[in-house]
Amino acid sequence: MEHLLRWPHVAHLLAWERDGLGYLASALVLATFCMKSMRWLRATAIVSNVGFISYALVVNLHPVLVLHCILLPVNIVRFVQIGLGRTAEARPPPRHGAGRTLNESPGVRSGTYHAAPTCAAAVASRRRRGGRIAL
């Protein structure tokens, strides 16, 4: 009975606080797997990385510390890239004729390649329409 009364001393309580930080960071990793939006996934992963870095510093786990110190900047860069992509999508389209490339024309998607019709295709088109072919 005396053993049970001595159990909850300071060392055990500190261990629960340390482990609690690890469990919280682990729960955040689990939450990232449940995310449908890439933006929320990256935000949750960033918080999880900070939690694991804190846990690794407290418990002195060097492999976990190194891993999450590498993953944190990766997640931040990807999160910023997602944000930049959203602002590019929100921009209004250019005015008619302003800023167009050579391949763009009304009703044509940007970046598609349109080859000039070959001579044989032009001849066949003229024959179908009943026109003369000048060679």
C-alpha positions in Angstrom: 0.0 0.0 0.0 2.8 2.3 0.8 4.2 1.8 -2.7 0.9 3.1 -4.2 1.1 6.2 -2.1 4.6 7.1 -3.2 3.8 6.7 -6.9 2.5 10.1 -7.9 5.6 12.1 -7.2 7.1 14.9 -9.3 9.2 12.6 -11.7 6.1 10.7 -12.7 4.1 13.9 -13.3 6.9 15.4 -15.4 6.9 12.2 -17.5 3.2 12.6 -18.2 3.7 16.1 -19.3 6.5 15.1 -21.7 4.6 12.2 -23.0 1.5 14.3 -23.3 3.4 16.6 -25.7 4.4 13.5 -27.8 0.8 12.3 -27.8 -0.5 15.7 -28.9 2.0 15.8 -31.8 1.1 12.3 -32.8 -2.6 13.1 -32.7 -1.8 16.0 -35.1 0.0 13.7 -37.5 -3.1 11.4 -37.4 -5.3 14.5 -38.1 -3.2 15.3 -41.2 -4.1 11.9 -42.7 -7.8 12.8 -42.2 -7.6 16.2 -44.0 -9.3 16.6 -47.4 -7.9 20.0 -48.2 -4.1 20.2 -49.0 -4.1 23.7 -47.4 -5.4 22.4 -44.0 -3.1 19.3 -44.3 0.0 21.5 -44.6 -1.1 23.8 -41.8 -1.7 20.9 -39.5 1.6 19.3 -40.5 3.4 22.5 -39.6 1.8 22.6 -36.1 2.7 18.8 -35.8 6.3 19.5 -36.8 6.6 22.2 -34.1 5.0 19.8 -31.5 7.5 17.0 -32.4 10.4 19.4 -32.3 9.4 20.5 -28.9 8.9 16.9 -27.7 12.2 15.8 -29.2 14.0 18.7 -27.4 12.4 17.8 -24.0 12.9 14.0 -24.3 16.3 14.3 -26.1 15.3 12.3 -29.2 17.8 13.3 -31.8 16.4 11.3 -34.8 12.9 12.8 -34.3 14.4 16.2 -33.9 16.4 16.0 -37.1 13.4 14.6 -39.1 11.0 17.3 -38.1 13.6 20.1 -38.4 13.8 18.9 -42.1 10.1 18.5 -42.6 9.1 21.9 -41.1 10.7 24.0 -43.9 9.3 21.6 -46.5 5.8 22.0 -45.2 6.2 25.8 -44.9 7.4 26.1 -48.5 4.5 23.9 -49.8 2.0 25.9 -47.7 3.2 29.1 -49.2 3.1 27.6 -52.7 -0.5 26.7 -52.2 -1.3 30.2 -51.0 0.5 31.7 -54.1 -1.5 29.4 -56.4 -4.8 30.5 -54.9 -3.9 34.2 -55.4 -3.0 33.5 -59.1 -6.3 31.8 -59.6 -8.2 34.8 -58.1 -6.7 37.3 -60.6 -9.1 38.5 -63.2 -8.4 37.4 -66.8 -6.6 39.9 -69.1 -8.6 42.4 -71.2 -9.3 41.5 -74.8 -6.0 41.5 -76.7 -3.9 42.6 -73.7 -1.1 40.2 -72.7 -2.0 37.4 -75.1 0.6 35.1 -76.5 0.6 34.1 -80.2 -1.2 30.8 -79.6 -4.1 32.5 -77.7 -7.2 33.5 -79.4 -10.8 33.7 -78.3 -12.1 30.2 -77.5 -8.7 28.6 -77.5 -7.0 27.4 -74.3 -3.7 29.0 -73.4 -0.6 26.9 -74.0 -2.0 24.6 -76.7 -0.1 24.1 -79.9 -2.0 24.6 -83.2 -0.1 23.3 -86.2 -0.7 24.8 -89.6 -2.7 22.5 -91.8 -0.6 20.4 -94.1 -0.8 20.7 -97.9 -2.6 17.4 -98.2 -5.2 18.5 -95.7 -5.7 21.8 -97.5 -6.2 20.0 -100.8 -8.7 17.6 -99.3 -10.6 20.5 -97.8 -10.8 22.3 -101.1 -12.0 19.1 -102.9 -14.8 18.6 -100.4 -16.0 22.1 -101.0 -15.8 21.7 -104.8 -13.2 24.4 -105.3 -10.3 24.4 -107.7 -6.8 23.4 -106.6 -4.0 25.6 -108.0 -0.7 24.0 -108.0 
